[in-house]
Amino acid sequence: MFEYNEKEFNTTKDLALYVIGGKYKVAIIWHFLREKTLRLSDLEKLLPDVNQRMLIRQLRELERDQIIKRTIYPVVPPKVEYQLTEIGQRLSTTVQAICEWGDLYQESLTKR
């Protein structure tokens, strides 16, 4: 068994799915792969169907899991920016493959 922050996983694959699983995490990571730095308001515009509370929750989980990093600037009003970490950037091929599979799957559904 593999242990991660007091949660046990049978395999590292289970851990990976735990980290990037979540309704919006792949979409959030995909936007970070396209834009190096994003603010919460940017993400809200890019993901209009996601309410702010859920978006913040997903961002915090990604930050906890070291996929993104948050930079807080000491200005008024507060300025907060998010970026992918090095390990987060390594998800590029994986996220791209998931998106391509989604395109193919959607195509197959429309051919029914």
Phi, psi and omega in degrees: 000143180254131182252136180219114180046050177068007175251132183262141178234140179291324180219166175292336175295321176298319177299313181301315179294327177295317184290315183260357176288161184128148189302325187239359186298316180296319179296319178297312180299319180302317179294323177292331177290334179272324180237126185298316185232134178224149173256167180304317180296326176296314181295324178297324178288322181285334182234068187295340181276355182263127177285156186301320181299315179294318180299314179297320179298314180295320178297318180295321178295317178295325177291316178303321182272008175064029176273324175234161174236147181249132177244124179253125179262134183280070178231166176242125354291160183302141177243125181234129177236151179238145176216156173289144172278178178299316179292327176294322179294334179290350176281357184309307182296320181295311181295319177299317179296319178297316180295318178296319178298319178300319177298313180296320180295316178298319177301315181295327178289326180284341179277352182294000000 
